[in-house]
């Protein structure tokens, strides 16, 4: 291999150079990268740097990025170890020796290699050093001990024995297929490597004398710098997927991809590369949820061991596990998989075993083994494997759902009532894909019984509604009602009530048609005679009428929150009481309703699975609306953590709540992070009907953080029906106010909030209206306090400190004591603004001004964000880019210089710089450093593929 001379200019910064081949960003490696580059570029000294990390962590990509950064100053020789050449003397060095300008003979080549390594400015890079042959190791040890070259070595921290790579039933794959890293250089040869040893397996010695070589002195033993690359964090793993797939993958599919990678960077990159162009992944309810089929040769090559290389005996076990999942091992004549095949498969790293329920259970050692092996099972083999798995799971009640699915796949009959019972159980446990499958089979098996068929359609509709497949859910609800009509008087009243509730919530919260929900459900009450069931439906009707703007019934206003909770309807009314009083009524009454509801909600978990989260949302809002924001934030974070484990349906709701809290307490950057993640979760599952409000809140936070083009795009997406919601109109108006304020029109911005605030206060959103009104004081204190004081007075029971702040500003009193109270209440953003304003209006009192600035600085540190003064612009930053501006912006974001862009488009460098200045002004940014992120956030497709945002 010829010496590699870097083409990267020396002026390029270390941070900019942290890219793998192909222009993709290396995430989570900044500190290690800076440490390595600093050691190798230290003037006057040679360095030996060792890079370690478990197999698949991305050592090769890291080395390539380092070489790219330092290659302009040094001649680089790259040696890559290959396990298939371990027994070939100098096999790893042969490509380097072959290109050296020497005469014939291995001895001469070795001498010339020594001579080349003693030249000044040489960097020797050794990748996969643990796969070198012994002769290459000895030669490199001589170079390290006596040469002048700096050395950069990478090796795996641990290697385990595994199966020989190759196709099942065929010849082994070539070295080029198994050892060559991907085009992005993000992996190493992981032949026989695993993240952790399979249970019950002892590590074996390296084959063919490799252990003896390892026991001898190794050339990296005297490394001056050791860099250990840890596995990527979840955030960095998701960033890798986003870099490569962008908007073509949904949040749930990205989560699944990270899970399947099992901590391997190389596997994650291969999965992302294989998913390019797969549109199904953008649908969070796509077919990939049933079986992951996005695979490639690179994905299989990145696995710790290749399941396709197993012999036929072990391969049959793996195929069975791919179809049936975890199974028991045969024991004492009981049905199960072969114990001998299990031992062999575990020894080769394919499976792991565990003990439970008095049996030994076997399952795959890596989550990707199942989809890989599933590709080897033909349609003809599927019924046989399914029947075998169902037989082995007989007698295990906890596996009854999986057994029923296997029986159906094998063509065995399962009673429709049994399927419906299991489907409803899966629906209650929020395993929607399984519920849909069981419901479909129940419908097919209950063609002669309308009630069974209606119940199956109801289960499918409920599950589809929960996962966001709105159109299909509406169709199945209609099919359920048709079956009810056929059943006539045989339809149970309980089922009618449940179906009416389910469809009403679907229409109100999914299709945003509460008036249609009222119209569809009211006639059903005539067929329900049971008072308890009628109350259950009527409590939901109250919510839908409220959403449709039809007002409250007199019965609701007279509810006693301390009355007995005997039915789900009673609990539902408590939830509604807490919600209404939280937003604009009696906060004490709301707190009592929450306390009473939380004490009773577990009794009705099967009927109202989200009751606890809805009550706790009211509890968090009560804390917020009584200015106890630190407690509200802590409670919301705790509830989010609990939802991650036990109720994923509530994740989006809690992230929405945290985004709102962070916005109003002065941490808009954190709010932006929460609302981005929360809105994706709300699209998937929205248990509180918050998605339209989340869109408006996204616009407000985008405007607050200077992303004005994004704010405008969110506002354009809001429909008139959504804006009728007072909460939506409040945050949409706030977003427009921040945009107007940024254009130098703070007075107009503040006055434009008036109509939305009055409408929200009249619609029962008094406390939220006061929070938004207080934002006007932050836009411009004097005008904001003067205009918004009536709204703050109306909510003085909740926010007395905000009213005091406004009055102090109007009276030109000292606001520094109030700033301290704001800081103690957790309103750090308003506290910082108040302290800065006090410093600017101290009438020449330098001591007071200094004290105010010190307080503002301390709160800035507590907030954890940079609270710089807001920039004032005379040009609104929501104008679209022209075609030429988009071309130049994309090129600049891809790290091309102005000179390169000028040569490409036949214009002068000055013209390019003028274009870029206009682009910065339109997007509200200050430099190229912010350009790539801003263009990505615009969510526009670049029609000029020559310059992509990733630098490809």
N, C-alpha and C positions, 0 to 999 in steps of 0.2 A: 504494500500500500504506500503510495507516495506521500511525502509530508504534506500535511494540510495547512495551507496558508489562509488565515481568516480574511474574509472580505469586509468585515465590519469595521467602519471607521473608528479611529481611536477616540473621537469625541463623543461617541455614543455612550450613554451612561450605563452603569451596572444594572439599574432597574429596568432600562429599556431593553437590555440584552437578555433578560430572563425569559427567553422564548425557545420552545422546542422547534425541531425541524418542521416546516409547514406553517410556522408563524403562530402556533397556539401557545398561549400563556402557560407557564409552569406555576401552578398555584401551590401555596404553602411552603415554598422553598426559599423565600427571600433572604432570611438570616443565614442559612447554610450556604447559599450562593455567594453572598457578600463575604463570608468568612473564607471560602475557598478561593475566590478571585483575589482577595487581599493577600493570602498566603503565596499564591503563584506569581503575583506581580510585584512582590517586595523586591526593591532594587538591591543589587549586589549580593543576593543570597539565593541559593538553590533550595527548593522545598520538596518534601515528600508528603503528599496529602493522600490519606486513605478515606474513601467514601464507602460506607457500609449501609446495609438495610436488608430487610427480609426480601425474599424473592417476589418480584412483581411490584416493588415499591417505586420504581421509576429511576433507577440509578443511571441507565444509559441515557435517558433524556436529560438528566441533570448534567452528565459529563458533556454531552453535546452542547448544552447551553454555556457551560464554562469555556469550552473550546471556542465557541463563537465569540465570547467576550474577550478572551486573551489572544486569539489567533492572529490579530493584526500585528502584534509585537513579537511573536515567537513562531518558529517553525515547529509544527506539531506532527509527531509520529503516533499513530493509533494502532494498538495491538488488541485484538479481541479473542478471548479464550473461547474454545468450543469443546464441549464434552466429548463429541465424537472423534476428536483428534487428540485425546489425552494420551494415547499410546503411540503417537507419531512424534518422533524426536523433532523438535523445533517446528512442529506443525502450526502452532499459533503465530510464530515469527516468520514463517515462509513468505507471506504476502509482502512484508516489509523488506526482507532480505532480497527478494526477487527484483525490486526496483532500484536497489542501490547500484551506482555506477562502478562495478568491480569486475574482475575477471572471473573465470570459471572456478568452481570449487567451493564447497561449503565453508572450508576454513577461511578462505579469503573473504567471503561474505560476512562471516562472523567478525573478522578483524575490522572490516569496513564499518560494520554496525557499531563496534566499540568506538571507532574514530568519529563516526557521525554523532554519537551521543556525547562526545567531549567538545563539540562545537558550542560556542556561546549562544544563548537564546533558544535552547532546545527544550521542548516540552514533550515528554513521553507519557502517553495516555494508555493505560492498561485496563480494559474493561473485562469483566467476568474473570478476574484473576484466579478464582478458585477452580476454573475449568482449564487451566494451562497444563501442558505436559511438563514432565520433570525437567527436560533439557531447557525448555524456554524459561522455566522458573530459575534455574541455575544461572543462565545467561543474564537474565534481568536482575538477579541479585548482584552479580558482578558490576552491572551498570550502576545500580543504586549505591553500592559500596564505594566504587572508585570513579564514577563518571561525574560530569558537570551538569547533566541535564536535570531539570526539575521533573518530578514524577507525580502523576495523578493516577491513583489505583482505585478500582471499584471491585468489590466482592460482596457476595451474599453473607449475611451473618450466620445463616444456618442452612444446611442442606440435608434433606431426608431421602432415603431410597424410595423409588417408585417404579411404576410399570414402564417398560420400554415403550417409547412412543411408536405408534404405528396404527394402521387401520385394522379393525377387528376382522379376523379371517383373511388378512391380506398382508402384503409386504410392508415393512416399515417405511415411513416417509423419508424423503431425502433430507440431508442436512440443511439445505437451503430453506426447506419448509419449516423446520423445527427450530433452527438456531438463529436465523436472521431476525433482527428486531423489526418492529413495525416502522412504517415510513416516518412516524413522528418520533421514533427513538425512545419510546416510553417504557420499554420493558427489557428484561434480560432473559437469557435462556433459563427457563425454570424447569428443565428436565429433572424429574424426580424430586422436585422441591415442593414443600408445603409450608403453609403458615404455621401450623402446629402439628406435632406428631399425632397420628390417629391413636385413639385410646387402645391401650393394650399392646402397643408395638414398641419394641426397643430399636433405637437407632443402630443401623448396620454400618459396617466399615465401608469406606468408599471402594469401589471396584477397581481391579487391575492395578493395584499398587499405588493408588492415589493417596491412600492413608499414609503410606510411608513417606511420600513426598510432603504431605501436610505436616508430618511430625518433624521433618527436617526444617532447617532455617528457612524462613520465607522472607522475600525481599521487602515486604511492607512492614516488617516488624519494627523498624526504626522511624516510622512515620511521625513527623513533627506535628501534624494536624490530623485529627480523626473527626470526620463528619458522619454522624449517624442519621440517616434519613428515616424519620418516623412515618407510619402510615398517615395518609391524608385525613384531615378532619372531614366531617360530614359536609360542612360548608364548602370546603375546597373541592371535594368530590362532586358536589352539585355544580360548582363553577366550571369544572372540566366538561361536564355534560352540556351545560349551557353554551360554553364557547364553541363546541362542535355542532350542536344541533339547534341552538337558538329557540325560535318559536315553534319548531316542528315537533317538539316533545312536550307533553303535559307534565304537571308537577308529580302526579302519582306515578307515571311511567319513569320519571327521573328517579324517584325514590326506589322503585323496583330495580332499576339498573344499578344503583349504588348498592343495594342489598345483594344482588347477584354477584357483583364484583368481589364481595367478601374482603374488602380492604386492599385488593390488588390494583394499583394504578394502571398497570399494563392491561389487565382484563377490562377495567372500566373504559379505557381508551378504545380497545378493540370493540367492545360492545357499542360505544358511541359511533365508531366508524361504520360498523355493520348496520346501524340504525339510520344512516343518512338516506333520506328519501322515503322512509317508512311512515306514511301519513297516519296510520292507525295509532301511533304513539301520542299524537296530539289530542286524542280522545281519551279522557281519564276513565271512560267506561268501555274501552276498546277490547278487542278479542285477546290482546296480550295478557289481560287479567286472568284468562282461563289457562293459557299455555304460552310461555315465552318462546317465540319462534325466530326472533331476530338474532341469528347466529352466523358465524363465518369461520373459515379455516383459522384466521388469526385469533378468534375467541377461544377455539379449542386448543390452539398452540400455547395460549397464555395460562392454561389451567395447571395446577400443581402436578397432576398426572392426567393422562389422556384416557378417559373411559372407553373410547372407541378401540383402544389397543388391547383391551382385556381378552383373554382366551374365551372360547365358547362357553365353558362351564361357568365362569364368573360373569360373562356377558349376559347369560340368561337371568342371573340374579339381578344384575343392574337394570335390565329391561323391565323386569317385574316391578322393581322399586320405582322406576320411572312412571309406570302406569298406576300402581296402587299406592305409592307412598310408603311410609314407615310400616314395617310388618314384624310380627313375632318370629323368633327362630324356633325351629322344631325342638321339642323337649319332651321326653318321656312318652312318645307316641302321639303327642298332640300335633295338630296341624300347624305348619310353619315353614319358613324357607330353610334351605339346606344349611346345616351348621358348618359343614366343611366348606361350602362355597362362601359362607360369611367369613370364616377365618381367613381364607385366601384373599378375599376382597379387602378385608381390613388390613391385612399385612401389606397389601399393595397400595394402600392409601385411598381406596375408593369409597369405603363406608366407615361409619362409626357405630358402635353399639352402646346401648344403655340398658339399665335394669329398671323395670317398673311393672306393677300389677302382677308380680310373681313370675314374670317372663323376661327374657332378653329380647330387646327390640333392636332392629337394624334399620339404619337410614343412611342417606348419602352424606359423605364427608364435606361436600361442597355444594352450594345451592345450584350451581350451573350444571352439575352432572345430570340432574333429572331432565332438563330440556334437551341436553345433548343426546342422551340415550333415548329420549322419546322419539327422536327422528329416525331411529333404527327399527322402530316397531311398525310393522305394516298394518293396514286395516284388517287383514285376515288374522293376524296374531292378536289384535286388540281384545276381542271377546274372550279368548282363552286366558290371557294374562288377567283380565278383569275378573273373570270367574274364580281364578285361583286366589286372587287377593281378597275377594269377598268371602270365600270359604275360610281363609286364615283369620279374618276379622270377626267371624261369627262368635258370639258370646261376650263381646266387649261393648257394653252400652255406650261408653264414651266415644266409640268409633262408629256408631250406628248410621250417622249421616254419610260418612265416607263409604261404608259398606253398601248403603242403598244406592249411591251413585255408581259404584262398581257393578252392582247387580243390574242396574239399568243399562250400563255400557255393555254388559255381557248378554243382554237380551232376556234377562230373567224377570219375571213379573214381580212388581211390588204394589201392594194395595194402595189405591188412591188416597184413602183416609190417612194411611201411614205417611205417605208423601206429603200431604197437606200439613200434618202435625209437625213433621221435620222442617218443612219450608217455613212455617210460622216461627218455629224456634230459631232458625237461621236468620230470619228477618229481625227478630228481637235482639239477636246477638250481632246484628249489623254485618253479617256475611252475605252481602246482597247477590253476588254472582251465583253462589250455591242456591240461595232462595229462588232465584229466577229459574235455574235449571230444574229444581224439584217442582216448582209450580207449573212449569210447562209440561212435565211428565204427568202431574196430577190432572191437568186439564185433558191431556190425551187419554188418560185412563178413566175419566169420569164423564164421557160423552153422553151416557144415558142418565146421568144424575145432574140436573141443572144446579143444585146447590153446591155440589162438589166442584163443578166446573166454574161457577161464580167465585168460589173461594180461591181456586187456583189462579184465576184471572186477577183477583184482588191482590194476592200475594205478589204476583209478577208486577202489577202496576205500582204497588208500594215500593218495591225494590228499585224499579226503574226510575221512579220519581226521586228516590233518595240519591241515586248516582247521577242524576242530571239528564237522563234521556227523556226529555219532556214529552216529545211527540209520541213516542212509543207508550209511555205511561198513560197518556190521555186515551190512546186507542184501547188499551187493556181495561181501563176503568169503564169505558163505554161497553166493552164486551162483557164485563162483570154485570153491569146493569141489564143487559139483554138477557143474560142467563137468569137473573133475578125475576125478570118479567115472565120467563118460561116457568119458573118455579112457582110463581103466584103466592098463594097463602102458605106454602111450605117453607118459604124463606124465613129463617129465625129473626126475631126482632134485634137480637144482639148483633147478628151479622149486618143487618141493615144499618144499625147505628155506626158500626165500625167502618163500613164502606162509605157511608155519608161523610163521616169525619175525615177519612183518608182522602177522598176526592176533593172535599172542601179545602183542606190544607194544601193539597196539590194546586188547586186553582188559585188560591189566595197567595201562597208563598212562592210557587214555582212559575206559574204563568202570570202572576201579578194581576189577577182578575178577581178581586174579592167580591165585587158585585155579582159576578157569575156564580161564585161559590154560594152566596146567599140565595140566589135564584134557584140553584140546583138542589140545595139541601132543604130549604123550607118545605117543599111539598112532601119530602120523606117523613116529616114529623107526623103527618096524618096517619101513617102506617105503623107508628111506634106508640104502643099503649102503656108500656112500663114507665112510670114516672122517673125512675132513676136513669133509664136510658135516654128519655127525653131531655132530662137536665144535662146529661153529658153532651148531647148534640147542641142544645141551646147555648151552653157555655162557649162553644166554638163559634156559634152564630154571632154572639156578641163581639168577638174579636174581628170577624170578617166584616160586620156592619161598621165597626169603628174604622177599619182599614179603608172601607168604601166611602167613608165620610157620612154615614147615616146616623151617627150619634150613638149615645148609650141608652140602654133601657133603664127605667126607674128602679127596677129590681136590683141592678148591679150596684147602684149608689147606696143601697141600704144593706149591703152584705156585711155581716159581722165576721171579721177575719179570725176571731177566736172561736167561731162555731166548730162543731165536730166535723172531722174529715172522714166521711164514711164511704165515699165513692170517688172514682176518678174525676167526676164532674166537680165535686167539692174542691179537689186539689187544683183542677184547671181554673176555677174561679179565684182561688187564692193567688195563682200565678198571674192572672189578669189583673187582680186588685193590686198586687205588688208592682206590676209593670206600670199601670196608669198612675198610681200615686208617686212612683219613683220619678217619672218624667215631669210632672207638673202639679202634684197634689201634696198630700201630707206625708212627709218623709218618715215621721214616727210611725204612722199607720203602715207605710210600706215596709219598714223594718220589722214590725210585728207580723205582717203577712209572710215575709220571707222566713222568719224564725219558725212560724207555725208550719209552713209548707215544707221546710227542710226536715222537720221532725217526722213528717208523714210520707215523704215522697218515695221512700224505698218500698213501701207497701204496694205501690202501683207501678213498679218499674217496668213490668211487662206491657202495660197499657200506655204509660207515659214515660218512655225511656230517657227523654231529655229534660224531665221536670227539674231535676237537681241543678243542671247547668243553667236553665232559664231563671230559677230562683236565685242562684248565686250571681248571675249577671245583674239582677236587680240589687243584690247586696253590694256588689262592686260599684254600681252607679250611685247608690245611696252614700257610700263612702266618698265618692268623687264629688257629689253635689252638696256634701257638707264639708268640703275643703280638706278632706283627709286623704290627699292624693298618695302619699307614701304607702299608707295602708291599702288603698285601692290597687296600687300597682303590685304590691306584694301578693295580695289575694288573687289578682288576675293571673300573675305568673304561676302561682301554686295551682290554680285551676287549670291552666294550660298544660302544666306538667301532668296533672292527673288525667286530663282528656287525652293526652298523647298515649297513655297506657290503657285507659278503660273506655273512652268514648270519643273516637276520632271525629265523629260528626260535629263535635263542639269546638274543634281546633280553630276553625275560621272565626267563630264568634268571639273567642277569647283573644285572638290576635287583633281583631277589629277593636275590641275594648282597650287593649294595650296601645294601639295606634292612636285612639282618641285621647287617652290619658297623656301619652308622650307629647302629642301636639299641643295640648292646652297647658302642659307644665313646662314647655320650653325645650323639648328635645325632638325637633322635627326630623332629624336624620334617623333616629331610632323609630319614629313614627312611620317614616317611609319604608323602612325595612319590614315592620310589622304589617303594614297595610298591603304591601306587595304579596307577602306570603299569605296573609289572611284572605285576600280576595281570591287567590287561587283555591284555597280550601273552601271558601263559600260557594264558588262555582260548583264544587264537588258536592258539598252538603251544607245547606243553609237552614238551620233549624229554627231561626228566629226572624227570617225574612229581612235580613240585613244587606243583601247584595246591592240593591239600588243605592242605599245609604253609603255602602263601601265605595261605590263608584264615585259618588260626590265627595266623600272624604279623601279618596285618592287624588282628586283634582285639587282639593284644598291643600293637602300636604305637598303635592307637587309644586303648587304656586308658592307655598311658604318656603320651600327649599330651593327656589329659583328655577325649577323645571317648568317654565311657562308654556313651552310648546306641548309638553305632555299634559299639563293642566287643561289646555284648550282642547286637546283630543278627547280627554275624559268628558269634558262638558258637552262636546258635540255628540257623544254617545248616549247621553241621557235623553229618554223619551218624555213627551209631555205627561204621560200617565205616571211615570216615576217621579217627576218633579212635583206632582200633586202632594206627595208625602212631605210634611213640614220638615222632617229631618234632612231629606234630600235637598230641598230648596235652601235650607240653612247653609249647608256646607257648599253647595254650588255657588251661592251668593258670596260666601267667604272666599272661595277660590277666585271669583271675578274681582273681589275687592283687593286681594293681594296683587293681582295682575295690574289693576288700575293704579295701586299705590306704587308699584315698581316703575310705572310710566310717569311718575311725578305728579299724580293726582290724588293725594291722600284724602282730601276733603270729599271729593266725589266718591271715592271708594267707600268711605265711612257712611255717607248718606245713602249709598245704594243698598246697604244692608237693611235699612229700615223696613221695607215691605215684608221681607222674609222673616224678620224678627217678630213683627206684629202678627203675621200669620201663624208662626210657630207658637207664640204665647197663647193665641186664641185656640189653637189646636191641641192644647194640653202639653206643650213642650217648653214650659216656662224656664226650667233650670238649664236645659241645653241652650235655649235662646240667650240666657244670661252669660253662659260661657263664651258663645260666639260674639256677643256684644262686647265682652271684655277684650276680645282680640282686637277690636277697633281702638281701644286705648293703647294697645301696643303698636298699632299702625301709626297713629299720631296722637300723642297723649292729650293735648288740649282739646282738639276738635273731637276726638273719640270720647273723652270724658264728658264733654258738654252734651253731645248728641245721645250717648248711650246711658246716661245716668238714670232715666226712668226705668229702663229694663233691669238695671242693677238693683234699683230700689225694690222692684217687684219681686226679686229673688233674694232679698237681703237675709232671709232666714237661712239660706244656703250659703251665700257668699258675702257675708258682711265685710270682709276685708277688701273685696273688689269694689264695693260701694265706697268704703273709706278712701281707697286709692283715688277713685274718680273725684270725690269731693275735695281731696287735698290738692289735686292737680288744678281743679277749677279755681280754688281759693288761693293758689300759689303758695301753699304751705309746704313745709319741709316733708318730703315723701320718704326720706331715708328710714325713719322708724317703721313706716309701712312696708318698705322694701325688706326690712329684717323680718317682719311678720310673714310676708310672702315666702321668704326663704325657709322659715321654720315650718310653714304649711306645705312645703314641697313644690311650690310654684316657682321653680328656679328661673325659668325664662322670664316671666313677669318681674321677678325680683331683680334680675340683672338689668332689665330695661329700666326699671324704676330707679335703681342705683345710678345708672349712667345718666339718666335724666336729671337726678338730683345733683350729680357732679357738674352737669352743664348749666345748672341754674342755681349756683351757690352764691351769687352776688359777690364774687371775688374772694370768698372764704376758701383759701387754698387748703387749709387743714381739713375742712369738711369735704372738699372735693377729693383729696387724697384718700380719706377714709371711705368715701363712697366707691372710689375705683378699686380699693383693696377688697371691699366686700364683694363687688361685682366679679373680681378675679377669682376669689375663693369659691363663689357659687358656680363660676364657669368650670372650675376643676371638679366640683361635685357633680355637675351635670354631665361631665365626660364628653363634651362636645365643644367645638370652637364657636363662641358666640361673638363673631365679628359684627361690626356695624353693617347694617343693610346698605347695599349699593342702590343709589338712585339713578335711574336712567330716564332719559327723555324719549327713548325709542322703545315701543312695546316689543317684547321678545317672543312674539308668537307668530311672526311672519314665516311662511314656508321658504325653503331654499329653492333657488332656480336650478335648472339642470346643470349648468356649469359650476355653480356653487357646490352642488352635491358631489360632482366629480372631484373637485379640488378638496372638499372636506373629507371625502372617503380616502383620497390619496394621502392627505396629511395625517389622518387617523391611523393609516398603515405605516407611519413613520417615514414617509418619503419627504425629502427636503424640498424647499421652495425651488431650488435650481432644477431638481429632477422633474418636478411638476411643470415648470416653465418650458423645459426642453420637450417634454411629452406633448404639450398642447400648443407649442409654438407661440408662446407669449413671454413677456418679460418677467423677471423675478419680482419686480416692483408691482406688476399687475397681480401676480399671485398673492403677494402680501396684502394688497388692498382688498382682494376678494376675501381672504381669510379674516381680515379685520371686520368686514361686514358680516361674515358668518358668525364670528364671536359675538357681535352685537345682537344679532337676531336670536341666537341661542342662549344669550345671557351667561356666557362663560368668558374666561380671561386668557386662556392659553391653549396650545395643542394638547397639553396634558389632560384636559377635561373633554377633549373633542370626541374621542372614541366612545366614552361612556354616554355622552349626550346623544350621539348618533344612534347608538344601540337602543337607548331609551325611547327614541322617537318611534320605534317599532314600524319603521318604513322599510320596504324592500328596496335594496339598492339596484337600480337598473344597469349600473355600470360594474359588471362583475370583474373587470380588470383589477380593481383595487377593492379588496374586501376589508371589512373592519378588523379582521384578525391578522391582516398583514400577509395573507397568502398571495 
